[in-house]
Amino acid sequence: MEYVGEVLDVQTWESRLKEYKAENRPLHCHVLNDHMVIDAGVKGNMARLINHSCEPNCTTIRWVVKGEDRIGIFA
C-alpha cells in the first residue's frame, strides 16, 4: 500500500508539528526524503494507521514515479 498524504517541506512540517502537539493530536507522518514529509493526518489513507511493532512484518520502500518520490509499505 502506498503511504499517501499532504507533502510538506520540513519547515512547514515543524510548524504543523507544534500545532499538533499543542492540540494533543495524533501524528500520522512519514519522512519522504531530506526535504519533505508526508502528513497523512487529514488527507491520508489506511496506511496511516499502520503501527509500530517490536517484531515488524513489513518494511517501507521509497521509489520515484514520474520524478516524484513515493513511499510504499510492503509485508
C-alpha positions in Angstrom: 0.0 0.0 0.0 1.3 3.5 -0.8 1.6 5.8 2.2 -0.2 9.0 1.0 -1.0 12.4 2.4 -0.1 16.0 2.1 3.6 16.5 1.1 5.2 19.3 3.1 8.6 20.8 3.3 10.4 20.3 6.6 9.9 23.9 7.8 6.1 23.7 7.3 6.0 20.3 8.9 7.9 21.5 12.0 5.4 24.4 12.3 2.4 22.0 12.0 4.0 19.5 14.4 4.0 22.3 17.1 0.2 22.8 16.5 -0.5 19.1 16.6 1.4 18.7 19.9 -0.4 21.8 21.4 -3.8 20.2 20.4 -2.7 16.8 21.6 -3.5 15.4 18.1 -2.1 12.0 16.9 0.7 12.1 14.5 0.4 10.4 11.1 3.6 11.2 9.2 6.5 9.7 7.3 9.7 11.3 6.2 9.8 11.2 2.4 13.3 12.5 1.8 15.8 15.0 3.4 13.5 17.9 2.5 9.9 16.6 2.5 7.5 14.9 5.0 4.2 13.2 4.2 1.5 14.3 6.6 -1.3 11.8 6.4 -3.3 13.3 9.3 -6.1 14.8 7.2 -5.6 13.6 3.7 -4.1 10.1 4.3 -5.4 6.6 3.5 -5.5 3.5 5.6 -1.7 3.2 5.6 -1.5 5.9 8.2 -3.0 3.5 10.7 0.0 1.1 10.5 1.5 1.0 13.9 5.0 0.4 15.4 6.0 -3.2 16.3 9.0 -4.6 18.1 8.6 -7.6 15.7 7.7 -5.9 12.4 6.3 -7.9 9.5 6.6 -5.1 6.9 9.0 -2.5 5.5 8.9 0.8 3.7 10.4 1.2 0.3 10.9 4.6 -1.4 10.7 4.8 -5.2 10.3 7.5 -7.8 7.3 7.8 -10.2 7.5 10.4 -12.9 10.0 12.4 -10.9 8.1 12.3 -7.6 9.2 10.4 -4.5 6.7 7.8 -3.2 6.6 5.6 -0.1 5.2 2.1 -0.1 4.5 -0.3 2.8 5.3 -3.9 1.9 4.6 -7.0 4.0 
